[in-house]
Amino acid sequence: MDDLAAALEMSVSGLTRLAGRSVDQGLFHRVRSGRDAQGWNATLTDTGFARLEAAWPTNLASVRRHFLDHLARAAPSTRAAYPVRNVLLRLHGPVGRCGHAHAHISSTRTFVYTAAVILSVLLALVLLAAAAPKVQLKGDIPGGLVARELSAGLVRFIGVCELIAAVGLVAGIWWQPLGIAAATGVAVLLLGAIGHHLKWGDYRDSATRSAALSPVLFLCVAVAAAITLAASL
């Protein structure tokens, strides 16, 4: 009882009175301490544990309201709050339906965020590979674009946009709004590429169809990256 009183920051006499009322309500019973002949241990009864189990969702809601909500407002886009959140869910989640629901939501959000990271990194790598020759105006791709009535300055501008988008996607892993904006910008670039291929009839020509389908594929990746980043907020 002395240890419990110290943990609760109560006087021993005050805790003794509270314990007496709790014993009368059948919430726990007192047994002699095996270490101290004059000491008592408080042991929960089944009724007491059921009362504690019912109180846990309220306790978790209070922790969220007084701590996690303030942390989220202080750094709304950081992942720093998630380790604390997950620890609390592991402590409280197994007890009661409310805990199970929050644990399920956390697990789903973690899965979605993992998918967003994979898609963002994949798309960033593709953009870096595509941007390098355009910025330097070296290789077959920039030459082919210039031959199709695109100015060298426009080709280089597209390459710079791809580089910026790649950086935005990587940074968006930590700050999702930036990643969403970058993925949206990539989608616009890819729609322009699809329109370019349509203009030149690349989808009708079997020799150029495979290359022309690449923007369609990566458009799907960009849209998926934007959606998963938004869902992981």
C-alpha positions in Angstrom: 0.0 0.0 0.0 2.9 2.4 0.7 4.3 1.8 -2.8 0.8 2.4 -4.3 0.3 5.6 -2.3 3.6 6.9 -3.5 2.8 6.1 -7.1 -0.6 7.9 -6.8 0.9 10.8 -4.9 -1.6 10.2 -2.1 -1.1 9.8 1.7 -1.2 6.3 3.1 -4.2 7.2 5.2 -6.1 8.6 2.3 -5.4 5.6 0.2 -6.4 3.3 3.1 -9.8 5.0 3.2 -10.2 4.7 -0.6 -9.1 1.1 -0.4 -11.7 0.4 2.2 -14.5 1.8 0.0 -13.1 -0.2 -3.0 -13.0 -3.4 -0.9 -16.7 -2.8 0.1 -17.6 -2.5 -3.6 -15.8 -5.7 -4.4 -13.2 -4.1 -6.7 -10.2 -5.6 -5.0 -9.2 -7.3 -1.7 -6.2 -6.8 0.5 -3.8 -9.6 1.3 -0.8 -9.7 3.6 2.5 -8.8 2.0 4.9 -11.7 1.7 7.9 -9.3 2.3 6.5 -7.3 5.1 4.4 -8.8 7.9 2.9 -5.4 8.6 2.3 -4.5 4.9 -0.7 -5.2 2.7 -1.0 -5.9 -1.0 -4.0 -4.7 -3.1 -5.2 -7.4 -5.5 -7.8 -6.8 -8.2 -10.9 -9.0 -8.2 -12.7 -9.9 -11.4 -15.1 -7.1 -10.8 -12.3 -4.7 -10.3 -10.6 -5.7 -13.5 -13.8 -5.4 -15.4 -14.2 -1.8 -14.0 -10.6 -1.1 -15.1 -11.1 -2.5 -18.5 -14.2 -0.3 -19.0 -12.2 2.8 -17.9 -9.3 2.2 -20.4 -11.0 3.8 -23.5 -11.7 6.9 -21.5 -8.1 7.0 -20.3 -6.8 6.6 -23.8 -9.1 9.4 -25.1 -7.8 11.7 -22.4 -4.2 10.9 -23.3 -5.0 11.6 -26.9 -6.8 14.9 -26.1 -4.2 16.2 -23.7 -1.0 15.0 -25.4 -1.2 13.5 -28.9 -3.6 16.1 -30.3 -1.2 18.8 -29.2 1.7 17.0 -30.7 -0.2 16.6 -34.0 -1.0 20.3 -34.1 2.6 21.3 -33.3 3.9 19.1 -36.2 0.9 18.0 -38.3 3.0 16.5 -41.1 5.7 14.7 -39.2 6.0 11.0 -38.6 7.4 11.7 -35.1 4.1 11.3 -33.5 3.6 7.7 -34.7 6.0 5.9 -32.4 4.3 7.4 -29.4 0.9 6.7 -30.9 1.7 3.1 -31.6 3.1 2.5 -28.1 -0.2 3.8 -26.6 -2.2 1.7 -28.9 -0.3 -1.4 -28.0 -0.8 -0.6 -24.3 -4.5 0.2 -24.7 -5.6 -1.5 -27.9 -5.9 -5.1 -26.7 -8.4 -4.0 -24.0 -12.0 -3.3 -25.2 -13.5 -2.7 -28.6 -12.3 1.0 -28.8 -8.7 -0.2 -28.5 -9.1 -2.8 -31.2 -10.6 -0.2 -33.5 -7.8 2.3 -33.0 -5.2 -0.5 -33.5 -6.8 -1.5 -36.8 -6.8 2.1 -38.0 -3.2 2.5 -37.1 -2.2 -0.7 -38.9 -4.1 0.3 -42.0 -2.5 3.8 -42.0 1.0 2.2 -41.6 0.3 0.0 -44.6 -0.9 2.9 -46.7 2.1 5.0 -45.7 4.5 2.2 -46.6 2.9 1.9 -50.1 3.2 5.7 -50.5 6.9 5.5 -49.7 7.5 2.7 -52.2 5.6 4.5 -55.0 7.2 7.8 -54.3 10.8 6.4 -54.4 10.0 4.4 -57.5 8.6 7.4 -59.3 11.5 9.6 -58.2 14.1 7.2 -59.6 12.3 7.1 -62.9 12.1 10.9 -63.0 15.8 11.2 -62.3 16.7 8.8 -65.1 14.4 10.7 -67.5 15.5 14.2 -66.4 19.3 13.8 -66.7 19.5 13.5 -70.5 16.9 16.3 -71.0 18.7 18.7 -68.8 22.0 18.0 -70.6 20.4 17.8 -74.0 22.3 14.6 -74.6 21.1 11.2 -75.9 18.5 10.0 -78.3 15.4 11.1 -76.2 16.2 14.9 -76.3 17.2 14.6 -79.9 14.0 12.9 -80.8 11.9 15.5 -78.9 13.7 18.3 -80.7 13.1 16.6 -84.0 9.4 16.6 -83.2 9.2 20.4 -83.1 10.0 20.8 -79.4 12.6 23.5 -78.8 15.8 22.7 -76.9 14.8 25.2 -74.2 11.4 23.4 -73.7 13.1 20.0 -73.5 15.5 21.3 -70.9 12.7 22.9 -69.0 10.8 19.6 -68.9 13.9 17.9 -67.5 14.3 20.6 -64.8 10.6 20.1 -63.8 11.2 16.3 -63.6 14.2 16.9 -61.3 12.2 19.2 -59.0 9.4 16.7 -58.9 11.8 13.9 -58.0 13.1 16.0 -55.1 9.5 16.9 -54.0 8.5 13.2 -54.0 11.4 12.2 -51.8 10.8 15.2 -49.4 7.1 14.3 -49.5 7.9 11.1 -47.6 8.3 13.3 -44.5 5.9 16.2 -45.5 3.1 14.6 -47.4 1.5 17.9 -48.8 4.7 18.5 -50.8 4.7 14.9 -52.0 1.1 15.2 -53.1 1.9 18.4 -55.0 4.9 16.8 -56.7 2.9 13.7 -57.7 0.2 15.9 -59.1 2.8 17.9 -61.1 4.2 14.6 -62.4 0.7 13.6 -63.5 0.4 16.8 -65.5 3.8 16.3 -67.2 2.8 12.7 -68.1 -0.5 13.9 -69.5 1.4 16.2 -71.7 3.7 13.3 -72.8 0.6 11.2 -73.6 -0.8 14.1 -75.6 2.5 14.4 -77.5 2.4 10.7 -78.4 -1.2 10.9 -79.5 -0.3 13.9 -81.7 2.4 11.9 -83.5 0.4 8.7 -83.7 2.7 6.6 -81.6 0.0 4.4 -80.2 -1.0 3.3 -83.7 2.5 2.4 -84.7 3.7 -0.9 -83.3 7.3 0.3 -83.5 6.7 3.2 -81.0 3.7 1.8 -79.1 5.8 0.3 -76.2 7.7 3.5 -75.5 4.5 5.5 -75.8 2.7 3.4 -73.1 5.4 4.2 -70.5 3.8 7.6 -69.7 0.4 5.8 -69.2 2.0 3.4 -66.7 3.8 6.0 -64.7 0.7 8.2 -64.7 -1.0 5.4 -62.8 1.9 5.3 -60.4 1.8 9.1 -59.9 -1.9 9.0 -59.2 -1.5 6.1 -56.8 1.4 7.9 -55.0 -0.8 11.1 -54.6 -3.7 9.0 -53.2 -1.7 7.0 -50.8 0.2 10.1 -49.5 -3.1 11.9 -49.0 -4.6 8.8 -47.2 -1.6 8.6 -44.9 -2.0 12.2 -43.5 
